[in-house]
C-alpha cells in the first residue's frame, strides 16, 4: 500500500507514477511537522510536504528512535537495514530522477525530509542518511551516464547499497580540490564506512569520535587503485566544479536538519526546568533562565527564516551560495551556543549521557567543522561582499 503522502502528491499533480492504492495515515500527535504551523501559512511547505514529513516521522518513531541508545553505545547503526526501510518508502531519492527510482520532486521536499530527520534522537544516523541522499549522489544524478546511474544511483536510492564520503586528508584537511586521476594513491582520514573491497583499498582502524557515535568512521588508504574510465562522472577535469555546485544543497540540508533538534532541546529544557526546583521555586521561574530560552528561541526562528528564504530562491533557479553559507555558519554557531546554554540549566544531569541535550552538545559540534568549516563559510561570504584581501604574489 502506498503511503498517504504519495496520494496527496498525485492529487496535486506532482507525482508521475501510478498509485495502486493508498493507506490512510494519521500523523503522530507528537509530530512537529503536524503541529508547528498550518500548511496554509507556511513559507515553502504545502500539504504534500507535511504529509511527507508525517510518513517519515512514523518510520522514525517505529524503526529508529527506539534503538538509538543501543546504536550509540555500540558505535554504529545497521545502515543496510535502516536504509532499505527508507529506500522502500521513497525517502532516499526524493529529488532524484523517477527513472532510477526517485520521486522527481523539487529540492524543497528534500528540505522537508532533512527537517523531519532532525527528530531522530542522535546526530549520527540522520547525518548518514543525508550523506546517502544529498551528499554522495547529487553529482552522479546530474552528470553521470545512464550506465553509471543504473549501476550505482538506482541501488543507492533503493537502499540496497550504503554510500560514503572520503574528503579529509592528513596533510590537507577537507580539501576537495584534488587532481583528477585514473589511479589513486591517497589517504582519507574520515570516512563513513561501508567500502567495496577493491584491490588497493585498505581500511585502517575505526576512529573514535567525541560525537556522532552511531555513525562509524575510519581511515581509508587508496594504494594504486585503478578506476575504470567508464566510471568518470561528467566531463574530465570538472569534478571540483561539480562539487562546488552541490555544496549549496549540502549546506542548506545541514542547516535544515539542525532545526528540529534545537527546537526539541529547548522544549525539553523548558519541561525539565519547570518541574525541577531550587529554593522552593522552579528553575524556569528565574528570569535568567526564561529570558535566555526566549533569546535562543528567537535566534532559532531567525535561522529557520534564513533557511526557508534560501530554499525558496534556490528552487526558483537562483544562486544562493552566499545565503547557504550564511545559514550553515549560523546553524553551527547557534547549535554550539544553544546546547551549551541549555545544558547548563540541566545542572548535573546535563553532564550525563542520559539526556538529549548532552548528546546534541557533542554531536552538533561537527556542524561548524564538517561540510565546510565556519572559517570557509566566512571566506565565501566575504568573497561575495568583495572584502577578501587579494592574494599577494611573491
Short mmCIF file of the C-alpha atoms (twelve columns), coordinates in Angstrom:
data_MODEL
# 
_entry.id   MODEL 
# 
loop_
_atom_site.group_PDB 
_atom_site.id 
_atom_site.type_symbol 
_atom_site.label_atom_id 
_atom_site.label_alt_id 
_atom_site.label_comp_id 
_atom_site.label_asym_id 
_atom_site.label_seq_id 
_atom_site.Cartn_x 
_atom_site.Cartn_y 
_atom_site.Cartn_z 
_atom_site.pdbx_PDB_model_num 
ATOM 1   C CA . UNK A 1   0.000  0.000  0.000   1 
ATOM 2   C CA . UNK A 2   1.382  3.396  -0.924  1 
ATOM 3   C CA . UNK A 3   1.694  5.925  1.931   1 
ATOM 4   C CA . UNK A 4   -0.863 8.683  2.124   1 
ATOM 5   C CA . UNK A 5   1.602  11.390 1.150   1 
ATOM 6   C CA . UNK A 6   2.043  9.753  -2.272  1 
ATOM 7   C CA . UNK A 7   -1.681 10.045 -2.860  1 
ATOM 8   C CA . UNK A 8   -1.583 13.719 -1.914  1 
ATOM 9   C CA . UNK A 9   1.254  14.353 -4.352  1 
ATOM 10  C CA . UNK A 10  -0.578 12.516 -7.108  1 
ATOM 11  C CA . UNK A 11  -3.714 14.523 -6.457  1 
ATOM 12  C CA . UNK A 12  -1.667 17.730 -6.634  1 
ATOM 13  C CA . UNK A 13  -0.251 16.657 -9.995  1 
ATOM 14  C CA . UNK A 14  3.303  16.375 -8.647  1 
ATOM 15  C CA . UNK A 15  3.666  12.596 -8.739  1 
ATOM 16  C CA . UNK A 16  4.320  10.957 -12.118 1 
ATOM 17  C CA . UNK A 17  3.916  7.291  -11.190 1 
ATOM 18  C CA . UNK A 18  0.861  5.009  -10.846 1 
ATOM 19  C CA . UNK A 19  -0.536 4.518  -7.359  1 
ATOM 20  C CA . UNK A 20  -2.153 1.098  -6.862  1 
ATOM 21  C CA . UNK A 21  -3.670 2.131  -3.545  1 
ATOM 22  C CA . UNK A 22  -3.080 4.340  -0.574  1 
ATOM 23  C CA . UNK A 23  -3.259 3.571  3.117   1 
ATOM 24  C CA . UNK A 24  -4.521 6.364  5.287   1 
ATOM 25  C CA . UNK A 25  -2.036 7.595  7.846   1 
ATOM 26  C CA . UNK A 26  -2.849 9.624  10.908  1 
ATOM 27  C CA . UNK A 27  0.094  11.822 11.947  1 
ATOM 28  C CA . UNK A 28  1.528  11.262 15.391  1 
ATOM 29  C CA . UNK A 29  0.311  13.775 17.933  1 
ATOM 30  C CA . UNK A 30  3.962  14.429 18.741  1 
ATOM 31  C CA . UNK A 31  4.869  15.279 15.162  1 
ATOM 32  C CA . UNK A 32  6.479  18.692 14.989  1 
ATOM 33  C CA . UNK A 33  5.615  18.772 11.304  1 
ATOM 34  C CA . UNK A 34  1.910  18.455 12.040  1 
ATOM 35  C CA . UNK A 35  1.835  20.845 14.977  1 
ATOM 36  C CA . UNK A 36  4.402  23.535 14.194  1 
ATOM 37  C CA . UNK A 37  2.397  25.530 11.690  1 
ATOM 38  C CA . UNK A 38  -0.535 25.313 9.319   1 
ATOM 39  C CA . UNK A 39  0.452  24.296 5.802   1 
ATOM 40  C CA . UNK A 40  -1.689 27.160 4.509   1 
ATOM 41  C CA . UNK A 41  0.563  29.669 6.259   1 
ATOM 42  C CA . UNK A 42  3.961  28.072 5.637   1 
ATOM 43  C CA . UNK A 43  6.555  29.914 3.576   1 
ATOM 44  C CA . UNK A 44  7.679  26.969 1.413   1 
ATOM 45  C CA . UNK A 45  5.837  23.831 2.563   1 
ATOM 46  C CA . UNK A 46  2.442  22.658 1.333   1 
ATOM 47  C CA . UNK A 47  0.046  19.956 2.496   1 
ATOM 48  C CA . UNK A 48  2.117  17.488 0.474   1 
ATOM 49  C CA . UNK A 49  5.318  18.441 2.294   1 
ATOM 50  C CA . UNK A 50  3.671  17.912 5.665   1 
ATOM 51  C CA . UNK A 51  2.221  14.566 4.571   1 
ATOM 52  C CA . UNK A 52  5.713  13.517 3.511   1 
ATOM 53  C CA . UNK A 53  7.096  14.507 6.909   1 
ATOM 54  C CA . UNK A 54  4.318  12.720 8.767   1 
ATOM 55  C CA . UNK A 55  5.031  9.495  6.889   1 
ATOM 56  C CA . UNK A 56  8.737  9.758  7.657   1 
ATOM 57  C CA . UNK A 57  8.012  10.502 11.311  1 
ATOM 58  C CA . UNK A 58  6.140  7.218  11.551  1 
ATOM 59  C CA . UNK A 59  9.275  5.366  10.416  1 
ATOM 60  C CA . UNK A 60  11.456 7.347  12.816  1 
ATOM 61  C CA . UNK A 61  9.214  6.589  15.780  1 
ATOM 62  C CA . UNK A 62  8.946  2.875  14.971  1 
ATOM 63  C CA . UNK A 63  12.186 1.830  13.283  1 
ATOM 64  C CA . UNK A 64  14.850 4.258  14.522  1 
ATOM 65  C CA . UNK A 65  14.316 6.111  17.807  1 
ATOM 66  C CA . UNK A 66  13.591 3.000  19.921  1 
ATOM 67  C CA . UNK A 67  17.081 1.710  19.039  1 
ATOM 68  C CA . UNK A 68  19.180 4.878  19.041  1 
ATOM 69  C CA . UNK A 69  20.575 4.415  22.563  1 
ATOM 70  C CA . UNK A 70  21.736 0.894  21.668  1 
ATOM 71  C CA . UNK A 71  23.369 2.062  18.443  1 
ATOM 72  C CA . UNK A 72  25.112 4.933  20.210  1 
ATOM 73  C CA . UNK A 73  26.539 2.522  22.762  1 
ATOM 74  C CA . UNK A 74  27.695 0.102  20.068  1 
ATOM 75  C CA . UNK A 75  29.280 2.857  17.978  1 
ATOM 76  C CA . UNK A 76  27.388 2.064  14.772  1 
ATOM 77  C CA . UNK A 77  23.893 1.503  13.442  1 
ATOM 78  C CA . UNK A 78  22.587 -1.131 10.979  1 
ATOM 79  C CA . UNK A 79  22.788 1.112  7.928   1 
ATOM 80  C CA . UNK A 80  21.765 -1.547 5.419   1 
ATOM 81  C CA . UNK A 81  18.647 -2.363 7.401   1 
ATOM 82  C CA . UNK A 82  17.628 1.246  8.044   1 
ATOM 83  C CA . UNK A 83  18.404 2.412  4.514   1 
ATOM 84  C CA . UNK A 84  16.378 -0.412 2.995   1 
ATOM 85  C CA . UNK A 85  13.354 0.686  5.026   1 
ATOM 86  C CA . UNK A 86  13.831 4.310  3.980   1 
ATOM 87  C CA . UNK A 87  14.539 3.372  0.372   1 
ATOM 88  C CA . UNK A 88  11.411 1.256  0.112   1 
ATOM 89  C CA . UNK A 89  9.373  4.221  1.361   1 
ATOM 90  C CA . UNK A 90  10.996 6.581  -1.165  1 
ATOM 91  C CA . UNK A 91  12.990 8.762  1.226   1 
ATOM 92  C CA . UNK A 92  16.467 8.226  -0.270  1 
ATOM 93  C CA . UNK A 93  15.651 9.730  -3.646  1 
ATOM 94  C CA . UNK A 94  13.069 12.425 -3.052  1 
ATOM 95  C CA . UNK A 95  14.517 14.799 -5.658  1 
ATOM 96  C CA . UNK A 96  16.207 12.174 -7.825  1 
ATOM 97  C CA . UNK A 97  15.020 11.123 -11.330 1 
ATOM 98  C CA . UNK A 98  11.982 8.865  -11.453 1 
ATOM 99  C CA . UNK A 99  13.596 6.513  -13.987 1 
ATOM 100 C CA . UNK A 100 16.176 5.490  -11.353 1 
ATOM 101 C CA . UNK A 101 13.699 5.014  -8.526  1 
ATOM 102 C CA . UNK A 102 13.495 8.603  -7.275  1 
ATOM 103 C CA . UNK A 103 10.369 10.676 -6.775  1 
ATOM 104 C CA . UNK A 104 11.359 13.509 -9.107  1 
ATOM 105 C CA . UNK A 105 10.298 16.272 -6.700  1 
ATOM 106 C CA . UNK A 106 11.947 19.641 -6.208  1 
ATOM 107 C CA . UNK A 107 14.570 20.446 -3.589  1 
ATOM 108 C CA . UNK A 108 12.040 21.799 -1.084  1 
ATOM 109 C CA . UNK A 109 10.878 18.226 -0.476  1 
ATOM 110 C CA . UNK A 110 14.438 17.192 0.367   1 
ATOM 111 C CA . UNK A 111 14.469 20.013 2.896   1 
ATOM 112 C CA . UNK A 112 11.237 18.752 4.426   1 
ATOM 113 C CA . UNK A 113 12.873 15.339 4.812   1 
ATOM 114 C CA . UNK A 114 16.032 16.907 6.280   1 
ATOM 115 C CA . UNK A 115 13.955 18.763 8.866   1 
ATOM 116 C CA . UNK A 116 11.998 15.701 9.907   1 
ATOM 117 C CA . UNK A 117 15.148 13.576 10.184  1 
ATOM 118 C CA . UNK A 118 16.170 16.033 12.897  1 
ATOM 119 C CA . UNK A 119 13.651 14.298 15.159  1 
ATOM 120 C CA . UNK A 120 15.954 11.275 15.320  1 
ATOM 121 C CA . UNK A 121 17.414 11.445 18.815  1 
ATOM 122 C CA . UNK A 122 21.059 11.486 17.769  1 
ATOM 123 C CA . UNK A 123 23.149 13.169 15.106  1 
ATOM 124 C CA . UNK A 124 24.939 10.200 13.580  1 
ATOM 125 C CA . UNK A 125 22.001 8.447  11.929  1 
ATOM 126 C CA . UNK A 126 20.484 11.491 10.165  1 
ATOM 127 C CA . UNK A 127 23.974 12.525 9.068   1 
ATOM 128 C CA . UNK A 128 24.499 9.131  7.425   1 
ATOM 129 C CA . UNK A 129 21.105 9.349  5.731   1 
ATOM 130 C CA . UNK A 130 21.981 12.825 4.441   1 
ATOM 131 C CA . UNK A 131 25.252 11.521 3.030   1 
ATOM 132 C CA . UNK A 132 23.334 8.816  1.184   1 
ATOM 133 C CA . UNK A 133 20.614 11.036 -0.248  1 
ATOM 134 C CA . UNK A 134 22.086 14.519 -0.622  1 
ATOM 135 C CA . UNK A 135 25.874 14.440 -0.439  1 
ATOM 136 C CA . UNK A 136 27.343 11.323 -2.087  1 
ATOM 137 C CA . UNK A 137 24.899 11.118 -5.005  1 
ATOM 138 C CA . UNK A 138 23.940 14.578 -6.446  1 
ATOM 139 C CA . UNK A 139 26.824 14.762 -8.962  1 
ATOM 140 C CA . UNK A 140 26.108 11.205 -10.082 1 
ATOM 141 C CA . UNK A 141 22.421 12.026 -10.534 1 
ATOM 142 C CA . UNK A 142 23.134 15.220 -12.507 1 
ATOM 143 C CA . UNK A 143 26.170 14.344 -14.593 1 
ATOM 144 C CA . UNK A 144 26.602 10.559 -14.563 1 
ATOM 145 C CA . UNK A 145 25.964 8.392  -17.594 1 
ATOM 146 C CA . UNK A 146 22.881 6.197  -17.761 1 
ATOM 147 C CA . UNK A 147 25.102 3.160  -17.203 1 
ATOM 148 C CA . UNK A 148 26.581 4.642  -14.027 1 
ATOM 149 C CA . UNK A 149 23.166 5.689  -12.737 1 
ATOM 150 C CA . UNK A 150 21.766 2.216  -13.291 1 
ATOM 151 C CA . UNK A 151 24.778 0.624  -11.594 1 
ATOM 152 C CA . UNK A 152 25.201 2.984  -8.642  1 
ATOM 153 C CA . UNK A 153 22.403 5.542  -8.291  1 
ATOM 154 C CA . UNK A 154 19.409 3.206  -8.549  1 
ATOM 155 C CA . UNK A 155 20.577 0.802  -5.800  1 
ATOM 156 C CA . UNK A 156 21.542 3.764  -3.601  1 
ATOM 157 C CA . UNK A 157 18.047 5.231  -3.902  1 
ATOM 158 C CA . UNK A 158 16.548 1.805  -3.197  1 
ATOM 159 C CA . UNK A 159 18.686 1.415  -0.089  1 
ATOM 160 C CA . UNK A 160 20.423 -1.685 -1.432  1 
ATOM 161 C CA . UNK A 161 23.886 -0.140 -1.003  1 
ATOM 162 C CA . UNK A 162 25.332 2.309  1.507   1 
ATOM 163 C CA . UNK A 163 27.208 5.331  0.166   1 
ATOM 164 C CA . UNK A 164 30.059 7.078  1.957   1 
ATOM 165 C CA . UNK A 165 32.271 10.133 1.663   1 
ATOM 166 C CA . UNK A 166 36.041 10.417 1.678   1 
ATOM 167 C CA . UNK A 167 37.305 14.007 1.786   1 
ATOM 168 C CA . UNK A 168 39.665 14.832 4.653   1 
ATOM 169 C CA . UNK A 169 43.348 14.050 4.211   1 
ATOM 170 C CA . UNK A 170 46.144 14.101 6.831   1 
ATOM 171 C CA . UNK A 171 48.101 16.872 5.114   1 
ATOM 172 C CA . UNK A 172 45.303 18.919 3.580   1 
ATOM 173 C CA . UNK A 173 42.202 18.622 5.715   1 
ATOM 174 C CA . UNK A 174 38.908 18.773 3.817   1 
ATOM 175 C CA . UNK A 175 40.398 19.929 0.519   1 
ATOM 176 C CA . UNK A 176 38.130 18.851 -2.322  1 
ATOM 177 C CA . UNK A 177 40.395 20.418 -4.950  1 
ATOM 178 C CA . UNK A 178 42.369 17.245 -5.694  1 
ATOM 179 C CA . UNK A 179 43.662 16.461 -9.154  1 
ATOM 180 C CA . UNK A 180 41.632 14.112 -11.348 1 
ATOM 181 C CA . UNK A 181 43.440 10.842 -11.980 1 
ATOM 182 C CA . UNK A 182 42.548 7.332  -13.016 1 
ATOM 183 C CA . UNK A 183 44.973 5.921  -10.451 1 
ATOM 184 C CA . UNK A 184 44.501 6.890  -6.815  1 
ATOM 185 C CA . UNK A 185 47.122 6.804  -4.091  1 
ATOM 186 C CA . UNK A 186 45.577 8.686  -1.199  1 
ATOM 187 C CA . UNK A 187 44.850 8.561  2.492   1 
ATOM 188 C CA . UNK A 188 41.370 9.634  3.562   1 
ATOM 189 C CA . UNK A 189 41.181 10.343 7.270   1 
ATOM 190 C CA . UNK A 190 37.448 10.498 7.936   1 
ATOM 191 C CA . UNK A 191 35.140 8.197  6.008   1 
ATOM 192 C CA . UNK A 192 31.725 6.840  6.924   1 
ATOM 193 C CA . UNK A 193 32.457 3.148  6.460   1 
ATOM 194 C CA . UNK A 194 30.806 0.830  4.000   1 
ATOM 195 C CA . UNK A 195 33.576 0.208  1.494   1 
ATOM 196 C CA . UNK A 196 33.501 -2.031 -1.544  1 
ATOM 197 C CA . UNK A 197 36.531 -4.293 -1.202  1 
ATOM 198 C CA . UNK A 198 38.566 -3.285 -4.243  1 
ATOM 199 C CA . UNK A 199 42.248 -4.093 -4.856  1 
ATOM 200 C CA . UNK A 200 44.338 -1.368 -3.242  1 
ATOM 201 C CA . UNK A 201 41.629 -0.170 -0.842  1 
ATOM 202 C CA . UNK A 202 42.695 -0.690 2.757   1 
ATOM 203 C CA . UNK A 203 40.514 0.078  5.766   1 
ATOM 204 C CA . UNK A 204 42.530 1.040  8.843   1 
ATOM 205 C CA . UNK A 205 41.261 1.048  12.399  1 
ATOM 206 C CA . UNK A 206 37.990 2.666  13.321  1 
ATOM 207 C CA . UNK A 207 38.311 6.240  14.585  1 
ATOM 208 C CA . UNK A 208 36.647 7.079  17.890  1 
ATOM 209 C CA . UNK A 209 34.880 10.448 17.846  1 
ATOM 210 C CA . UNK A 210 33.529 12.650 20.625  1 
ATOM 211 C CA . UNK A 211 30.129 12.736 18.937  1 
ATOM 212 C CA . UNK A 212 28.143 11.202 16.086  1 
ATOM 213 C CA . UNK A 213 28.956 7.892  17.727  1 
ATOM 214 C CA . UNK A 214 26.393 5.767  15.897  1 
ATOM 215 C CA . UNK A 215 27.924 6.731  12.540  1 
ATOM 216 C CA . UNK A 216 31.150 4.735  12.290  1 
ATOM 217 C CA . UNK A 217 34.218 6.420  10.842  1 
ATOM 218 C CA . UNK A 218 37.592 5.063  9.747   1 
ATOM 219 C CA . UNK A 219 40.799 5.904  7.927   1 
ATOM 220 C CA . UNK A 220 40.975 4.567  4.378   1 
ATOM 221 C CA . UNK A 221 44.109 4.037  2.255   1 
ATOM 222 C CA . UNK A 222 43.972 4.029  -1.548  1 
ATOM 223 C CA . UNK A 223 47.123 2.444  -2.975  1 
ATOM 224 C CA . UNK A 224 47.351 2.414  -6.781  1 
ATOM 225 C CA . UNK A 225 43.618 1.843  -7.081  1 
ATOM 226 C CA . UNK A 226 42.678 1.556  -10.753 1 
ATOM 227 C CA . UNK A 227 39.479 3.416  -11.612 1 
ATOM 228 C CA . UNK A 228 37.944 2.333  -14.940 1 
ATOM 229 C CA . UNK A 229 37.442 5.179  -17.420 1 
ATOM 230 C CA . UNK A 230 33.755 4.299  -17.693 1 
ATOM 231 C CA . UNK A 231 33.364 5.424  -14.055 1 
ATOM 232 C CA . UNK A 232 34.117 9.034  -14.999 1 
ATOM 233 C CA . UNK A 233 31.195 11.243 -13.904 1 
ATOM 234 C CA . UNK A 234 30.546 14.020 -16.413 1 
ATOM 235 C CA . UNK A 235 33.456 15.722 -18.124 1 
ATOM 236 C CA . UNK A 236 37.076 15.107 -17.235 1 
ATOM 237 C CA . UNK A 237 38.517 17.834 -15.031 1 
ATOM 238 C CA . UNK A 238 35.113 19.060 -13.858 1 
ATOM 239 C CA . UNK A 239 34.987 17.221 -10.525 1 
ATOM 240 C CA . UNK A 240 35.792 20.292 -8.429  1 
ATOM 241 C CA . UNK A 241 33.141 22.348 -10.234 1 
ATOM 242 C CA . UNK A 242 30.507 19.663 -9.715  1 
ATOM 243 C CA . UNK A 243 31.321 19.547 -6.016  1 
ATOM 244 C CA . UNK A 244 31.041 23.306 -5.688  1 
ATOM 245 C CA . UNK A 245 27.599 23.218 -7.313  1 
ATOM 246 C CA . UNK A 246 26.244 20.679 -4.858  1 
ATOM 247 C CA . UNK A 247 27.654 22.471 -1.805  1 
ATOM 248 C CA . UNK A 248 24.638 24.798 -1.916  1 
ATOM 249 C CA . UNK A 249 22.337 21.836 -1.303  1 
ATOM 250 C CA . UNK A 250 24.610 20.133 1.234   1 
ATOM 251 C CA . UNK A 251 24.867 23.222 3.400   1 
ATOM 252 C CA . UNK A 252 21.159 24.004 3.267   1 
ATOM 253 C CA . UNK A 253 20.477 20.369 4.176   1 
ATOM 254 C CA . UNK A 254 22.744 20.650 7.213   1 
ATOM 255 C CA . UNK A 255 21.108 23.884 8.361   1 
ATOM 256 C CA . UNK A 256 17.595 22.477 7.921   1 
ATOM 257 C CA . UNK A 257 18.477 19.260 9.705   1 
ATOM 258 C CA . UNK A 258 19.521 21.040 12.919  1 
ATOM 259 C CA . UNK A 259 16.241 22.961 13.323  1 
ATOM 260 C CA . UNK A 260 14.212 20.175 14.954  1 
ATOM 261 C CA . UNK A 261 16.966 19.017 17.351  1 
ATOM 262 C CA . UNK A 262 17.472 22.549 18.652  1 
ATOM 263 C CA . UNK A 263 13.733 23.073 18.997  1 
ATOM 264 C CA . UNK A 264 13.411 19.768 20.850  1 
ATOM 265 C CA . UNK A 265 16.246 20.622 23.234  1 
ATOM 266 C CA . UNK A 266 14.650 23.972 24.079  1 
ATOM 267 C CA . UNK A 267 11.290 22.330 24.782  1 
ATOM 268 C CA . UNK A 268 12.805 19.555 26.893  1 
ATOM 269 C CA . UNK A 269 14.792 22.155 28.825  1 
ATOM 270 C CA . UNK A 270 11.588 24.115 29.483  1 
ATOM 271 C CA . UNK A 271 9.856  20.958 30.712  1 
ATOM 272 C CA . UNK A 272 12.771 19.972 32.939  1 
ATOM 273 C CA . UNK A 273 13.335 23.400 34.485  1 
ATOM 274 C CA . UNK A 274 9.613  23.789 35.107  1 
ATOM 275 C CA . UNK A 275 9.496  20.683 37.319  1 
ATOM 276 C CA . UNK A 276 12.993 20.949 38.868  1 
ATOM 277 C CA . UNK A 277 13.041 23.244 41.898  1 
ATOM 278 C CA . UNK A 278 15.673 25.178 43.808  1 
ATOM 279 C CA . UNK A 279 14.936 27.492 46.739  1 
ATOM 280 C CA . UNK A 280 11.284 26.409 46.653  1 
ATOM 281 C CA . UNK A 281 10.570 27.504 43.094  1 
ATOM 282 C CA . UNK A 282 11.023 26.014 39.610  1 
ATOM 283 C CA . UNK A 283 14.321 26.876 37.947  1 
ATOM 284 C CA . UNK A 284 12.341 28.124 34.970  1 
ATOM 285 C CA . UNK A 285 10.946 30.969 37.075  1 
ATOM 286 C CA . UNK A 286 14.376 32.583 37.322  1 
ATOM 287 C CA . UNK A 287 14.449 35.469 34.892  1 
ATOM 288 C CA . UNK A 288 17.922 34.483 33.722  1 
ATOM 289 C CA . UNK A 289 16.547 31.134 32.595  1 
ATOM 290 C CA . UNK A 290 13.312 32.054 30.849  1 
ATOM 291 C CA . UNK A 291 14.832 35.157 29.255  1 
ATOM 292 C CA . UNK A 292 17.712 33.096 27.892  1 
ATOM 293 C CA . UNK A 293 15.356 30.492 26.468  1 
ATOM 294 C CA . UNK A 294 13.389 33.282 24.800  1 
ATOM 295 C CA . UNK A 295 16.597 34.624 23.241  1 
ATOM 296 C CA . UNK A 296 17.582 31.209 21.951  1 
ATOM 297 C CA . UNK A 297 14.129 30.591 20.505  1 
ATOM 298 C CA . UNK A 298 14.331 33.917 18.692  1 
ATOM 299 C CA . UNK A 299 17.714 33.003 17.225  1 
ATOM 300 C CA . UNK A 300 16.348 29.637 16.113  1 
ATOM 301 C CA . UNK A 301 13.423 31.252 14.308  1 
ATOM 302 C CA . UNK A 302 15.802 33.656 12.569  1 
ATOM 303 C CA . UNK A 303 17.835 30.686 11.328  1 
ATOM 304 C CA . UNK A 304 14.665 28.948 10.148  1 
ATOM 305 C CA . UNK A 305 13.620 32.043 8.183   1 
ATOM 306 C CA . UNK A 306 17.050 32.295 6.543   1 
ATOM 307 C CA . UNK A 307 16.934 28.630 5.522   1 
ATOM 308 C CA . UNK A 308 13.423 28.922 4.055   1 
ATOM 309 C CA . UNK A 309 14.321 32.088 2.158   1 
ATOM 310 C CA . UNK A 310 17.400 30.443 0.656   1 
ATOM 311 C CA . UNK A 311 15.449 27.324 -0.330  1 
ATOM 312 C CA . UNK A 312 12.654 29.383 -1.921  1 
ATOM 313 C CA . UNK A 313 15.183 31.285 -4.017  1 
ATOM 314 C CA . UNK A 314 17.105 28.127 -4.918  1 
ATOM 315 C CA . UNK A 315 14.129 26.201 -6.296  1 
ATOM 316 C CA . UNK A 316 13.416 29.253 -8.476  1 
ATOM 317 C CA . UNK A 317 16.835 28.795 -10.070 1 
ATOM 318 C CA . UNK A 318 18.859 31.391 -8.177  1 
ATOM 319 C CA . UNK A 319 22.450 31.066 -6.963  1 
ATOM 320 C CA . UNK A 320 22.180 31.006 -3.166  1 
ATOM 321 C CA . UNK A 321 25.810 30.262 -2.338  1 
ATOM 322 C CA . UNK A 322 26.062 33.293 -0.066  1 
ATOM 323 C CA . UNK A 323 22.789 32.595 1.762   1 
ATOM 324 C CA . UNK A 324 23.573 28.873 2.073   1 
ATOM 325 C CA . UNK A 325 26.964 29.734 3.553   1 
ATOM 326 C CA . UNK A 326 25.333 32.151 5.992   1 
ATOM 327 C CA . UNK A 327 22.784 29.523 7.012   1 
ATOM 328 C CA . UNK A 328 25.481 26.902 7.536   1 
ATOM 329 C CA . UNK A 329 27.607 29.343 9.555   1 
ATOM 330 C CA . UNK A 330 24.685 30.429 11.724  1 
ATOM 331 C CA . UNK A 331 23.481 26.857 12.214  1 
ATOM 332 C CA . UNK A 332 26.849 25.671 13.512  1 
ATOM 333 C CA . UNK A 333 27.351 28.596 15.847  1 
ATOM 334 C CA . UNK A 334 23.793 28.557 17.167  1 
ATOM 335 C CA . UNK A 335 23.994 24.808 17.800  1 
ATOM 336 C CA . UNK A 336 27.045 25.345 19.990  1 
ATOM 337 C CA . UNK A 337 25.559 28.312 21.813  1 
ATOM 338 C CA . UNK A 338 22.104 26.821 22.339  1 
ATOM 339 C CA . UNK A 339 23.205 23.395 23.554  1 
ATOM 340 C CA . UNK A 340 25.758 24.933 25.908  1 
ATOM 341 C CA . UNK A 341 23.175 27.257 27.475  1 
ATOM 342 C CA . UNK A 342 20.526 24.570 27.805  1 
ATOM 343 C CA . UNK A 343 22.964 22.025 29.215  1 
ATOM 344 C CA . UNK A 344 23.830 24.497 31.965  1 
ATOM 345 C CA . UNK A 345 20.188 24.667 33.041  1 
ATOM 346 C CA . UNK A 346 20.101 20.876 33.412  1 
ATOM 347 C CA . UNK A 347 22.801 21.045 36.079  1 
ATOM 348 C CA . UNK A 348 24.469 17.741 36.886  1 
ATOM 349 C CA . UNK A 349 22.005 15.815 34.718  1 
ATOM 350 C CA . UNK A 350 23.274 17.712 31.716  1 
ATOM 351 C CA . UNK A 351 26.724 16.220 32.254  1 
ATOM 352 C CA . UNK A 352 25.417 12.661 31.897  1 
ATOM 353 C CA . UNK A 353 24.640 10.557 28.840  1 
ATOM 354 C CA . UNK A 354 21.057 10.140 29.987  1 
ATOM 355 C CA . UNK A 355 19.540 13.204 28.320  1 
ATOM 356 C CA . UNK A 356 19.226 14.527 24.762  1 
ATOM 357 C CA . UNK A 357 20.920 17.844 25.465  1 
ATOM 358 C CA . UNK A 358 24.270 16.248 26.314  1 
ATOM 359 C CA . UNK A 359 24.199 14.083 23.179  1 
ATOM 360 C CA . UNK A 360 23.330 17.046 20.972  1 
ATOM 361 C CA . UNK A 361 26.044 19.098 22.718  1 
ATOM 362 C CA . UNK A 362 28.582 16.562 21.416  1 
ATOM 363 C CA . UNK A 363 27.031 15.739 18.063  1 
ATOM 364 C CA . UNK A 364 26.267 19.262 16.875  1 
ATOM 365 C CA . UNK A 365 29.877 20.391 17.352  1 
ATOM 366 C CA . UNK A 366 30.625 18.819 13.981  1 
ATOM 367 C CA . UNK A 367 28.337 21.296 12.231  1 
ATOM 368 C CA . UNK A 368 30.952 24.049 12.461  1 
ATOM 369 C CA . UNK A 369 33.612 21.719 11.046  1 
ATOM 370 C CA . UNK A 370 32.123 19.261 8.534   1 
ATOM 371 C CA . UNK A 371 30.751 20.255 5.142   1 
ATOM 372 C CA . UNK A 372 32.879 23.397 5.200   1 
ATOM 373 C CA . UNK A 373 34.166 24.916 8.413   1 
ATOM 374 C CA . UNK A 374 32.963 28.209 9.854   1 
ATOM 375 C CA . UNK A 375 36.116 29.831 8.527   1 
ATOM 376 C CA . UNK A 376 35.395 28.580 4.999   1 
ATOM 377 C CA . UNK A 377 31.844 29.898 5.243   1 
ATOM 378 C CA . UNK A 378 33.152 33.301 6.330   1 
ATOM 379 C CA . UNK A 379 35.594 33.364 3.418   1 
ATOM 380 C CA . UNK A 380 32.780 32.627 0.952   1 
ATOM 381 C CA . UNK A 381 30.585 35.340 2.452   1 
ATOM 382 C CA . UNK A 382 33.482 37.812 2.323   1 
ATOM 383 C CA . UNK A 383 34.080 36.894 -1.313  1 
ATOM 384 C CA . UNK A 384 30.508 37.835 -2.163  1 
ATOM 385 C CA . UNK A 385 30.898 41.031 -0.119  1 
ATOM 386 C CA . UNK A 386 34.112 41.766 -2.045  1 
ATOM 387 C CA . UNK A 387 36.036 42.221 1.188   1 
ATOM 388 C CA . UNK A 388 38.545 39.376 0.818   1 
ATOM 389 C CA . UNK A 389 42.136 40.632 0.547   1 
ATOM 390 C CA . UNK A 390 43.729 39.946 -2.813  1 
ATOM 391 C CA . UNK A 391 46.406 37.265 -2.812  1 
ATOM 392 C CA . UNK A 392 49.929 38.591 -2.784  1 
ATOM 393 C CA . UNK A 393 52.168 37.013 -5.441  1 
ATOM 394 C CA . UNK A 394 55.731 36.727 -4.179  1 
# 
